[in-house]
Amino acid sequence: MAQKPSIPKGTRDFNPEQVAKRNYIFNTIRRTFESFGFQPIETPSFENSETLMGKYGDEGDRLIFKILNSGDYLAKADSQAIANRDSQSLADSISEKALRYDLTVPFARYVVQHQNDIEFPFKRYQIQPVWRADRPQKGRFREFYQCDADVVGSDSLWQEVEFVLLYDAVFTALNLKGVHIKINNRKILSGIAEVIGAREKLIDFTVALDKLDKIGEAKVKEDMLSKGISQEGIDKLQPLFSLKGTFEDQMGSLKDMLLTSEIGQKGIEELAFIHSAISTLGLSTARLELDVTLARGLNYYTGAIFEVAAPKTIQMGSIGGGGRYDDLTGIFGMKDMSGVGISFGLDRIYLVLEELHLFPETVTKHIEVLFINFGEKEALFSLKAIKQLRLKGINAELYPDPAKMKKQMNHANKRHIPFVVLVGEEEMVSNTYTLKDMNSGEQLKVSLEALISKLE
């Protein structure tokens, strides 16, 4: 007996209903991106290994899927690596390409490679799959889509303001209310580390601070002490642990705390600008909140940092994030190209919309009318009408076989097709169509013009 087929761990099949719902999210995000002036680009599914390797740190490098060279790849393999069972050196000699890990590094490569053809500032969006050799678990897959938007070639803070508005516009279009857009600034975190005498331990400090809502104040302090941050410095953090109130209240407390830090004050100025603009412009469904514990990859971001949280009634991780980076293209030798970008977490947004029953019913309705097949002549007569319906933008199809009527009706019911059309000898003589509403059971004999009007 043949073995039952399967798919690799961490990948998924999607049925027609799931694809329709995912496309609804994709299309909503795509329309909003374009309304904000972002232009689409696409990059290859795989890149040269040197493009990707070394850009994500040791952990990231281990998660990159490598592609074996074509043909007899062992012919050019490093024989010394084989003898020494050195998997890393062996991989380098038998694999010159790799599946992309994210959309950011390929975008940086794209900008550098096409810099003479790009008009800066360049606003791009990209919706494509990425691959990571991660351990599959709930909400984490080896193949998944990223939905990114970035602006490169401008250090204007109006871009950050636009991204807050973009997040709000997408979640408003998806009817997802109660979303929290959390914001912080890398300069503020650098300033805090400076004030408490932990400038050299910035990463350790922020990694510990980022756990505040998970492990609590006492454990965070213990973690900081264990990383070599002094008790005196931790005591200076006390106002941070009790930071509450409105955006303005928290900013006031931070100003006092960072009075002696030039970089910290700069970060506060940037956040104040963004908050003031958003307060004037207003948001439709989302809420902008200051979160000084937000870190998001400090080796990468240099200014504003964003993270989007689902409504508090839903137990879900972040559904979006991003921030400002000052040297994205520097990894490929093109210096001083500042940018800012955000990403949407498609899979988590899907789960949130599903749990809150926010997908419109029409999303999964592909065919609006099915023509029953009574035989060759009737089928040809029906297809003439179907052709006209399709020209009017009405999704219609003919059941392919002249099967028993009960079977054809059951087929329409199982596919949730709202209308069926019956064409027999009588209808062909009178040039009419019998339209049946599958919900009410009502039947009407109509002309082609009336049929189109009813279905429209």
Disulfide bonds with the S-S distance in Angstrom:
none
